[in-house]
Amino acid sequence: MRIKELSRRADVSPRLLRYYKEQGLLSPSRSANGYRDYDEALLVRVLQIRSLLSAGLTTEIIREVLPCLAEAANSQYPAADFVNRVRQERDRMAERLDNLTRNLQAIDAYLAAVTDE
């Protein structure tokens, strides 16, 4: 598929897809006329990238994590220092989640107090 179709299906801009390519997150093939060709697997990859970015991971970490996600079934993981970096990112995300949960609880308490719920 062409970039415009992938953009539509993934609900991201073509500019963002080009950025992902520049960051080494996507590797589309080239057709005979020189256009980038995005196969169905890259749609899944874009959705994974969006999810990981939403979780707070950087594109640098995502670039290293994506191959691990594909190989997770084989339990082939990289060196311990990389695993530690991913663990640190996971811990950072868990801390953010705890903060968001406390904020949500505070907002719920406020709404309950002012709306008699």
C-alpha positions as CSV (number, residue, x, y, z in Angstrom):
1,M,0.0,0.0,0.0
2,R,1.1,3.6,-0.5
3,I,1.9,6.0,2.3
4,K,-1.5,7.7,2.0
5,E,-3.4,4.5,2.5
6,L,-1.3,3.5,5.5
7,S,-1.7,7.0,6.9
8,R,-5.5,6.7,6.6
9,R,-5.7,3.2,8.0
10,A,-3.3,3.9,10.9
11,D,-4.9,7.3,11.5
12,V,-1.6,9.1,11.5
13,S,-0.2,11.7,9.1
14,P,2.1,10.8,6.2
15,R,4.6,13.2,7.8
16,L,4.6,11.1,10.9
17,L,5.2,7.9,8.9
18,R,8.2,9.5,7.2
19,Y,9.5,10.5,10.7
20,Y,9.1,6.9,11.8
21,K,11.1,5.8,8.8
22,E,13.8,8.4,9.6
23,Q,14.0,7.2,13.1
24,G,14.5,3.6,11.9
25,L,11.2,2.4,13.1
26,L,9.7,1.5,9.7
27,S,11.4,0.1,6.7
28,P,9.1,0.2,3.7
29,S,10.2,-1.5,0.5
30,R,10.4,0.4,-2.8
31,S,8.4,-0.5,-5.9
32,A,9.8,-0.4,-9.4
33,N,8.7,3.2,-9.9
34,G,10.5,4.3,-6.7
35,Y,7.5,4.7,-4.5
36,R,7.6,3.4,-1.0
37,D,5.5,0.3,-0.5
38,Y,4.1,-0.4,2.9
39,D,2.8,-4.0,3.5
40,E,0.2,-5.1,6.0
41,A,2.8,-5.9,8.7
42,L,3.8,-2.3,8.8
43,L,0.3,-1.2,9.7
44,V,0.6,-3.4,12.8
45,R,4.0,-2.0,13.5
46,V,2.7,1.6,13.3
47,L,0.0,0.7,15.8
48,Q,2.6,-0.8,18.1
49,I,4.8,2.3,17.7
50,R,1.8,4.6,18.6
51,S,1.0,2.5,21.6
52,L,4.6,2.5,22.9
53,L,4.9,6.2,22.4
54,S,1.6,6.7,24.2
55,A,3.0,4.7,27.1
56,G,5.9,7.1,27.3
57,L,8.7,5.3,25.6
58,T,11.2,7.3,23.5
59,T,11.7,6.5,19.8
60,E,15.3,5.4,20.7
61,I,14.0,2.7,23.1
62,I,11.2,1.7,20.7
63,R,13.7,1.2,17.9
64,E,15.4,-1.4,20.2
65,V,12.2,-2.9,21.6
66,L,10.3,-3.6,18.4
67,P,12.5,-6.5,17.3
68,C,12.1,-8.0,20.8
69,L,8.3,-7.8,20.5
70,A,8.5,-9.8,17.3
71,E,10.9,-12.3,18.9
72,A,9.1,-12.6,22.2
73,A,7.7,-16.0,21.4
74,N,11.2,-17.3,20.9
75,S,12.5,-15.8,24.2
76,Q,15.5,-14.3,22.5
77,Y,16.3,-11.0,24.3
78,P,19.3,-8.8,24.0
79,A,22.1,-8.0,26.4
80,A,21.4,-7.4,30.1
81,D,22.2,-3.7,29.8
82,F,19.4,-3.2,27.3
83,V,17.0,-5.3,29.5
84,N,17.9,-3.0,32.4
85,R,17.1,0.1,30.3
86,V,13.8,-1.3,29.3
87,R,13.1,-2.2,33.0
88,Q,13.9,1.4,34.0
89,E,11.5,2.7,31.3
90,R,8.9,0.3,32.7
91,D,9.4,1.5,36.2
92,R,9.2,5.1,35.0
93,M,5.9,4.3,33.3
94,A,4.6,2.6,36.5
95,E,5.4,5.7,38.5
96,R,3.5,7.9,36.0
97,L,0.6,5.5,36.2
98,D,0.6,5.7,40.0
99,N,0.6,9.5,39.8
100,L,-2.3,9.4,37.2
101,T,-4.2,7.1,39.5
102,R,-3.8,9.4,42.5
103,N,-4.9,12.4,40.4
104,L,-7.9,10.4,39.1
105,Q,-8.9,9.5,42.6
106,A,-8.6,13.1,43.7
107,I,-10.8,14.3,40.9
108,D,-13.3,11.5,41.6
109,A,-13.4,12.7,45.3
110,Y,-13.9,16.3,44.2
111,L,-16.7,15.4,41.8
112,A,-18.4,13.3,44.5
113,A,-18.2,16.1,47.0
114,V,-19.6,18.8,44.6
115,T,-22.3,16.7,42.9
116,D,-23.7,14.6,45.8
117,E,-22.7,11.4,44.0
